[in-house]
Amino acid sequence: RAATSAWQWDTSIVSEPNPGDSWCICMWAFAKLIKRVGCENVHLRCDSTDISYVLAQYHDGGHSLDEAHTCLEAKCPEAVAAARI
């Protein structure tokens, strides 16, 4: 493998003993991903996200979470509404 190629690690974290098709990322990585690819290209499981906690935070790891909040509002409107009650 070339020194510049990245190791494809996703199969390692969604295999036994924790099989699945996705994984959690931290808030700053979520915010950075949105900036890089746009909210419309982010796959998100609203029912697996601590919406209340994320909405209560403004920064994580030196990254603003404003775009993360906007993306959650767009992709998870019912969960956001419930979290704000």
N, CA, C and O atoms as a GROMACS GRO file, in nm:
protein
  340
    1ARG      N    1   0.085  -0.117   0.000
    1ARG     CA    2   0.000   0.000   0.000
    1ARG      C    3   0.090   0.124   0.000
    1ARG      O    4   0.191   0.127   0.070
    2ALA      N    5   0.055   0.223  -0.077
    2ALA     CA    6   0.133   0.346  -0.085
    2ALA      C    7   0.125   0.424   0.046
    2ALA      O    8   0.026   0.413   0.118
    3ALA      N    9   0.226   0.499   0.075
    3ALA     CA   10   0.231   0.576   0.199
    3ALA      C   11   0.119   0.679   0.206
    3ALA      O   12   0.080   0.722   0.315
    4THR      N   13   0.066   0.720   0.092
    4THR     CA   14  -0.038   0.822   0.091
    4THR      C   15  -0.179   0.764   0.096
    4THR      O   16  -0.275   0.839   0.110
    5SER      N   17  -0.192   0.633   0.086
    5SER     CA   18  -0.326   0.575   0.090
    5SER      C   19  -0.372   0.558   0.235
    5SER      O   20  -0.291   0.528   0.323
    6ALA      N   21  -0.500   0.578   0.257
    6ALA     CA   22  -0.555   0.566   0.392
    6ALA      C   23  -0.601   0.424   0.418
    6ALA      O   24  -0.649   0.355   0.328
    7TRP      N   25  -0.586   0.382   0.540
    7TRP     CA   26  -0.636   0.252   0.582
    7TRP      C   27  -0.787   0.259   0.590
    7TRP      O   28  -0.841   0.351   0.653
    8GLN      N   29  -0.857   0.166   0.530
    8GLN     CA   30  -1.003   0.162   0.532
    8GLN      C   31  -1.045   0.091   0.660
    8GLN      O   32  -1.055  -0.032   0.662
    9TRP      N   33  -1.071   0.167   0.767
    9TRP     CA   34  -1.094   0.113   0.899
    9TRP      C   35  -1.240   0.083   0.929
    9TRP      O   36  -1.269   0.021   1.031
   10ASP      N   37  -1.333   0.125   0.846
   10ASP     CA   38  -1.475   0.109   0.879
   10ASP      C   39  -1.516  -0.036   0.897
   10ASP      O   40  -1.601  -0.066   0.981
   11THR      N   41  -1.458  -0.127   0.820
   11THR     CA   42  -1.495  -0.268   0.836
   11THR      C   43  -1.451  -0.323   0.971
   11THR      O   44  -1.510  -0.420   1.021
   12SER      N   45  -1.349  -0.264   1.030
   12SER     CA   46  -1.302  -0.309   1.161
   12SER      C   47  -1.395  -0.269   1.274
   12SER      O   48  -1.402  -0.338   1.376
   13ILE      N   49  -1.467  -0.158   1.258
   13ILE     CA   50  -1.551  -0.113   1.369
   13ILE      C   51  -1.697  -0.152   1.354
   13ILE      O   52  -1.776  -0.128   1.445
   14VAL      N   53  -1.733  -0.210   1.242
   14VAL     CA   54  -1.872  -0.257   1.226
   14VAL      C   55  -1.876  -0.408   1.204
   14VAL      O   56  -1.966  -0.461   1.138
   15SER      N   57  -1.777  -0.476   1.259
   15SER     CA   58  -1.774  -0.622   1.251
   15SER      C   59  -1.780  -0.679   1.392
   15SER      O   60  -1.788  -0.604   1.489
   16GLU      N   61  -1.777  -0.810   1.405
   16GLU     CA   62  -1.784  -0.875   1.536
   16GLU      C   63  -1.680  -0.817   1.630
   16GLU      O   64  -1.568  -0.792   1.584
   17PRO      N   65  -1.706  -0.794   1.755
   17PRO     CA   66  -1.826  -0.836   1.827
   17PRO      C   67  -1.939  -0.732   1.823
   17PRO      O   68  -2.041  -0.752   1.889
   18ASN      N   69  -1.924  -0.624   1.748
   18ASN     CA   70  -2.026  -0.519   1.741
   18ASN      C   71  -2.069  -0.496   1.596
   18ASN      O   72  -2.042  -0.390   1.539
   19PRO      N   73  -2.136  -0.595   1.538
   19PRO     CA   74  -2.173  -0.581   1.397
   19PRO      C   75  -2.275  -0.468   1.376
   19PRO      O   76  -2.354  -0.437   1.465
   20GLY      N   77  -2.272  -0.411   1.260
   20GLY     CA   78  -2.366  -0.304   1.227
   20GLY      C   79  -2.327  -0.240   1.096
   20GLY      O   80  -2.241  -0.290   1.024
   21ASP      N   81  -2.391  -0.130   1.066
   21ASP     CA   82  -2.364  -0.063   0.939
   21ASP      C   83  -2.323   0.083   0.958
   21ASP      O   84  -2.310   0.156   0.861
   22SER      N   85  -2.302   0.124   1.083
   22SER     CA   86  -2.264   0.263   1.108
   22SER      C   87  -2.196   0.273   1.243
   22SER      O   88  -2.185   0.175   1.316
   23TRP      N   89  -2.149   0.392   1.276
   23TRP     CA   90  -2.081   0.415   1.402
   23TRP      C   91  -2.099   0.558   1.445
   23TRP      O   92  -2.136   0.644   1.365
   24CYS      N   93  -2.074   0.584   1.572
   24CYS     CA   94  -2.086   0.718   1.629
   24CYS      C   95  -1.958   0.797   1.604
   24CYS      O   96  -1.848   0.742   1.599
   25ILE      N   97  -1.976   0.928   1.589
   25ILE     CA   98  -1.862   1.017   1.582
   25ILE      C   99  -1.886   1.131   1.682
   25ILE      O  100  -1.999   1.156   1.722
   26CYS      N  101  -1.781   1.199   1.720
   26CYS     CA  102  -1.793   1.308   1.816
   26CYS      C  103  -1.853   1.432   1.749
   26CYS      O  104  -1.861   1.441   1.627
   27MET      N  105  -1.894   1.526   1.833
   27MET     CA  106  -1.963   1.645   1.781
   27MET      C  107  -1.874   1.727   1.688
   27MET      O  108  -1.921   1.776   1.586
   28TRP      N  109  -1.746   1.743   1.724
   28TRP     CA  110  -1.660   1.824   1.638
   28TRP      C  111  -1.640   1.758   1.502
   28TRP      O  112  -1.631   1.827   1.400
   29ALA      N  113  -1.633   1.625   1.500
   29ALA     CA  114  -1.618   1.554   1.372
   29ALA      C  115  -1.745   1.568   1.289
   29ALA      O  116  -1.739   1.581   1.167
   30PHE      N  117  -1.861   1.564   1.355
   30PHE     CA  118  -1.989   1.584   1.287
   30PHE      C  119  -1.994   1.724   1.224
   30PHE      O  120  -2.032   1.738   1.108
   31ALA      N  121  -1.955   1.827   1.301
   31ALA     CA  122  -1.954   1.964   1.249
   31ALA      C  123  -1.857   1.978   1.131
   31ALA      O  124  -1.888   2.043   1.032
   32LYS      N  125  -1.741   1.917   1.144
   32LYS     CA  126  -1.641   1.924   1.037
   32LYS      C  127  -1.690   1.851   0.911
   32LYS      O  128  -1.668   1.897   0.799
   33LEU      N  129  -1.755   1.737   0.931
   33LEU     CA  130  -1.810   1.661   0.818
   33LEU      C  131  -1.915   1.744   0.743
   33LEU      O  132  -1.915   1.747   0.620
   34ILE      N  133  -2.003   1.811   0.816
   34ILE     CA  134  -2.106   1.894   0.754
   34ILE      C  135  -2.042   2.004   0.671
   34ILE      O  136  -2.084   2.029   0.558
   35LYS      N  137  -1.941   2.069   0.726
   35LYS     CA  138  -1.872   2.175   0.651
   35LYS      C  139  -1.808   2.120   0.524
   35LYS      O  140  -1.806   2.187   0.421
   36ARG      N  141  -1.758   1.999   0.532
   36ARG     CA  142  -1.686   1.941   0.418
   36ARG      C  143  -1.779   1.889   0.308
   36ARG      O  144  -1.753   1.912   0.189
   37VAL      N  145  -1.888   1.820   0.346
   37VAL     CA  146  -1.971   1.756   0.244
   37VAL      C  147  -2.114   1.811   0.236
   37VAL      O  148  -2.188   1.777   0.145
   38GLY      N  149  -2.151   1.895   0.331
   38GLY     CA  150  -2.286   1.950   0.333
   38GLY      C  151  -2.383   1.859   0.408
   38GLY      O  152  -2.371   1.737   0.403
   39CYS      N  153  -2.477   1.920   0.475
   39CYS     CA  154  -2.573   1.845   0.557
   39CYS      C  155  -2.650   1.742   0.474
   39CYS      O  156  -2.678   1.632   0.522
   40GLU      N  157  -2.683   1.777   0.352
   40GLU     CA  158  -2.761   1.686   0.268
   40GLU      C  159  -2.688   1.555   0.238
   40GLU      O  160  -2.750   1.456   0.200
   41ASN      N  161  -2.557   1.554   0.255
   41ASN     CA  162  -2.478   1.433   0.228
   41ASN      C  163  -2.436   1.358   0.353
   41ASN      O  164  -2.360   1.262   0.346
   42VAL      N  165  -2.484   1.402   0.468
   42VAL     CA  166  -2.451   1.338   0.595
   42VAL      C  167  -2.562   1.240   0.630
   42VAL      O  168  -2.680   1.275   0.628
   43HIS      N  169  -2.524   1.117   0.662
   43HIS     CA  170  -2.619   1.015   0.704
   43HIS      C  171  -2.628   1.020   0.856
   43HIS      O  172  -2.526   1.010   0.926
   44LEU      N  173  -2.748   1.036   0.907
   44LEU     CA  174  -2.768   1.057   1.049
   44LEU      C  175  -2.886   0.975   1.099
   44LEU      O  176  -2.991   0.971   1.035
   45ARG      N  177  -2.868   0.911   1.211
   45ARG     CA  178  -2.978   0.837   1.276
   45ARG      C  179  -3.026   0.922   1.393
   45ARG      O  180  -2.964   0.924   1.499
   46CYS      N  181  -3.137   0.990   1.372
   46CYS     CA  182  -3.190   1.080   1.474
   46CYS      C  183  -3.217   1.007   1.604
   46CYS      O  184  -3.190   1.061   1.712
   47ASP      N  185  -3.270   0.887   1.597
   47ASP     CA  186  -3.304   0.813   1.718
   47ASP      C  187  -3.182   0.760   1.792
   47ASP      O  188  -3.195   0.709   1.903
   48SER      N  189  -3.066   0.772   1.733
   48SER     CA  190  -2.942   0.728   1.798
   48SER      C  191  -2.854   0.846   1.838
   48SER      O  192  -2.738   0.828   1.877
   49THR      N  193  -2.909   0.966   1.827
   49THR     CA  194  -2.832   1.088   1.854
   49THR      C  195  -2.888   1.156   1.978
   49THR      O  196  -3.010   1.167   1.994
   50ASP      N  197  -2.801   1.201   2.066
   50ASP     CA  198  -2.844   1.274   2.185
   50ASP      C  199  -2.868   1.420   2.144
   50ASP      O  200  -2.785   1.507   2.169
   51ILE      N  201  -2.982   1.443   2.081
   51ILE     CA  202  -3.017   1.574   2.025
   51ILE      C  203  -3.010   1.683   2.132
   51ILE      O  204  -2.951   1.789   2.109
   52SER      N  205  -3.069   1.657   2.248
   52SER     CA  206  -3.071   1.758   2.356
   52SER      C  207  -2.930   1.800   2.394
   52SER      O  208  -2.902   1.919   2.410
   53TYR      N  209  -2.841   1.704   2.407
   53TYR     CA  210  -2.705   1.735   2.447
   53TYR      C  211  -2.634   1.817   2.339
   53TYR      O  212  -2.570   1.918   2.370
   54VAL      N  213  -2.645   1.775   2.215
   54VAL     CA  214  -2.576   1.846   2.107
   54VAL      C  215  -2.629   1.990   2.096
   54VAL      O  216  -2.550   2.083   2.079
   55LEU      N  217  -2.760   2.008   2.105
   55LEU     CA  218  -2.817   2.142   2.095
   55LEU      C  219  -2.775   2.232   2.210
   55LEU      O  220  -2.774   2.355   2.195
   56ALA      N  221  -2.742   2.175   2.324
   56ALA     CA  222  -2.701   2.254   2.440
   56ALA      C  223  -2.554   2.297   2.434
   56ALA      O  224  -2.510   2.378   2.515
   57GLN      N  225  -2.479   2.243   2.339
   57GLN     CA  226  -2.337   2.274   2.324
   57GLN      C  227  -2.318   2.376   2.212
   57GLN      O  228  -2.393   2.376   2.114
   58TYR      N  229  -2.218   2.460   2.225
   58TYR     CA  230  -2.190   2.559   2.122
   58TYR      C  231  -2.059   2.534   2.050
   58TYR      O  232  -2.043   2.573   1.934
   59HIS      N  233  -1.964   2.470   2.118
   59HIS     CA  234  -1.834   2.438   2.060
   59HIS      C  235  -1.790   2.300   2.109
   59HIS      O  236  -1.828   2.257   2.218
   60ASP      N  237  -1.712   2.233   2.029
   60ASP     CA  238  -1.652   2.106   2.070
   60ASP      C  239  -1.522   2.090   1.995
   60ASP      O  240  -1.518   2.103   1.873
   61GLY      N  241  -1.416   2.064   2.067
   61GLY     CA  242  -1.286   2.045   2.005
   61GLY      C  243  -1.241   2.164   1.923
   61GLY      O  244  -1.171   2.149   1.823
   62GLY      N  245  -1.281   2.284   1.965
   62GLY     CA  246  -1.243   2.406   1.892
   62GLY      C  247  -1.328   2.435   1.770
   62GLY      O  248  -1.297   2.528   1.695
   63HIS      N  249  -1.434   2.358   1.748
   63HIS     CA  250  -1.521   2.376   1.632
   63HIS      C  251  -1.656   2.429   1.676
   63HIS      O  252  -1.712   2.382   1.775
   64SER      N  253  -1.707   2.526   1.603
   64SER     CA  254  -1.842   2.576   1.627
   64SER      C  255  -1.942   2.468   1.588
   64SER      O  256  -1.922   2.397   1.488
   65LEU      N  257  -2.048   2.454   1.665
   65LEU     CA  258  -2.151   2.356   1.635
   65LEU      C  259  -2.274   2.418   1.570
   65LEU      O  260  -2.378   2.352   1.560
   66ASP      N  261  -2.264   2.544   1.527
   66ASP     CA  262  -2.378   2.610   1.464
   66ASP      C  263  -2.433   2.532   1.346
   66ASP      O  264  -2.554   2.511   1.336
   67GLU      N  265  -2.345   2.489   1.256
   67GLU     CA  266  -2.390   2.413   1.140
   67GLU      C  267  -2.445   2.276   1.180
   67GLU      O  268  -2.534   2.223   1.114
   68ALA      N  269  -2.391   2.218   1.286
   68ALA     CA  270  -2.444   2.091   1.335
   68ALA      C  271  -2.586   2.110   1.386
   68ALA      O  272  -2.673   2.026   1.361
   69HIS      N  273  -2.611   2.220   1.457
   69HIS     CA  274  -2.746   2.249   1.505
   69HIS      C  275  -2.842   2.265   1.387
   69HIS      O  276  -2.952   2.209   1.388
   70THR      N  277  -2.802   2.340   1.287
   70THR     CA  278  -2.886   2.362   1.169
   70THR      C  279  -2.914   2.231   1.097
   70THR      O  280  -3.026   2.208   1.051
   71CYS      N  281  -2.814   2.146   1.087
   71CYS     CA  282  -2.830   2.017   1.020
   71CYS      C  283  -2.926   1.928   1.100
   71CYS      O  284  -3.011   1.862   1.041
   72LEU      N  285  -2.911   1.926   1.232
   72LEU     CA  286  -3.003   1.847   1.314
   72LEU      C  287  -3.146   1.897   1.298
   72LEU      O  288  -3.240   1.817   1.290
   73GLU      N  289  -3.164   2.028   1.292
   73GLU     CA  290  -3.297   2.086   1.273
   73GLU      C  291  -3.357   2.041   1.140
   73GLU      O  292  -3.477   2.015   1.131
   74ALA      N  293  -3.274   2.032   1.037
   74ALA     CA  294  -3.322   1.993   0.904
   74ALA      C  295  -3.351   1.843   0.896
   74ALA      O  296  -3.451   1.803   0.836
   75LYS      N  297  -3.266   1.762   0.955
   75LYS     CA  298  -3.278   1.617   0.941
   75LYS      C  299  -3.362   1.551   1.050
   75LYS      O  300  -3.416   1.443   1.029
   76CYS      N  301  -3.374   1.615   1.164
   76CYS     CA  302  -3.444   1.555   1.278
   76CYS      C  303  -3.543   1.655   1.341
   76CYS      O  304  -3.536   1.679   1.461
   77PRO      N  305  -3.633   1.712   1.262
   77PRO     CA  306  -3.718   1.820   1.316
   77PRO      C  307  -3.804   1.777   1.437
   77PRO      O  308  -3.822   1.856   1.530
   78GLU      N  309  -3.857   1.656   1.435
   78GLU     CA  310  -3.940   1.612   1.546
   78GLU      C  311  -3.857   1.598   1.674
   78GLU      O  312  -3.901   1.639   1.781
   79ALA      N  313  -3.739   1.540   1.662
   79ALA     CA  314  -3.653   1.521   1.778
   79ALA      C  315  -3.603   1.655   1.832
   79ALA      O  316  -3.592   1.674   1.953
   80VAL      N  317  -3.574   1.749   1.742
   80VAL     CA  318  -3.531   1.882   1.785
   80VAL      C  319  -3.645   1.952   1.858
   80VAL      O  320  -3.623   2.012   1.964
   81ALA      N  321  -3.765   1.945   1.804
   81ALA     CA  322  -3.881   2.007   1.868
   81ALA      C  323  -3.903   1.948   2.007
   81ALA      O  324  -3.930   2.022   2.103
   82ALA      N  325  -3.893   1.818   2.019
   82ALA     CA  326  -3.912   1.752   2.148
   82ALA      C  327  -3.803   1.792   2.247
   82ALA      O  328  -3.829   1.806   2.367
   83ALA      N  329  -3.682   1.809   2.198
   83ALA     CA  330  -3.570   1.844   2.285
   83ALA      C  331  -3.581   1.986   2.337
   83ALA      O  332  -3.527   2.018   2.443
   84ARG      N  333  -3.651   2.071   2.265
   84ARG     CA  334  -3.663   2.212   2.304
   84ARG      C  335  -3.783   2.240   2.393
   84ARG      O  336  -3.806   2.355   2.431
   85ILE      N  337  -3.860   2.139   2.425
   85ILE     CA  338  -3.979   2.160   2.509
   85ILE      C  339  -3.936   2.174   2.653
   85ILE      O  340  -4.021   2.193   2.741
   0.00000   0.00000   0.00000
